[in-house]
Amino acid sequence: MTASPLRHSRLRMEESESPTFEVIFSDPHQHDLFLADKSNKNTLRTFLSGKLAPASAFTLTFSVSPAPVSTPPAGVGGTGQGGGEDLQNRPIVKTLLEMFEGRVLDVSA
């Protein structure tokens, strides 16, 4: 039950002292389906914890995209501008990109 909703989502990471990972679902149905079983959230949190440095704190949030996912703006998503390339080369981000079949769309300063 978790694979389909996660395939129809994207991940946004806000880097700070305590990073925030936001899973953004493409529609409310996928969001509700994933969160219907609390173990889904716990399993994803455990998976992410295993990919970060030991004892790393992070926040995991879930939301629904207000609009369809579009092509990233110029300079974002691994073009070497805005830090996207560095972000994509981090092991945790590589794993998450593979898991969500995604790309880096937003690199916050």
C-alpha positions, 0 to 999 in steps of 0.5 A, a space after each residue: 500500500 505504500 509504494 503507489 502513493 510514494 511513486 506519485 509524490 515528490 520529496 522536498 528537503 529544506 536544509 538547516 540545523 535540523 533538516 525537514 523532509 516534506 513528502 508532497 503527494 500529487 493528490 489528496 487520495 494518495 496522501 490519505 491512502 499513505 497516512 491511513 496506516 500509521 505504520 507507513 509514516 513510522 516505516 518511512 521515518 525509520 528508513 530515513 533515519 538509517 540513511 542519515 548520520 547516527 542520532 541526526 534529528 529531522 522533521 518529516 511532514 506530508 502535504 498535497 501538491 496544490 498544482 501538478 508537478 512542473 518542470 523545474 526552473 532554470 538553475 535548479 535541479 542539478 545544473 550546477 547553479 544554486 547548489 542543486 548539484 551538490 545536494 544531489 550528490 549527497 548519499 541520502 538525497 541519492 537514495 531518496 531520489 531513487 526511492 521517489 523516482 524524482 529530482 531536486 526541484 527546490 534548493 533553499 539557501 
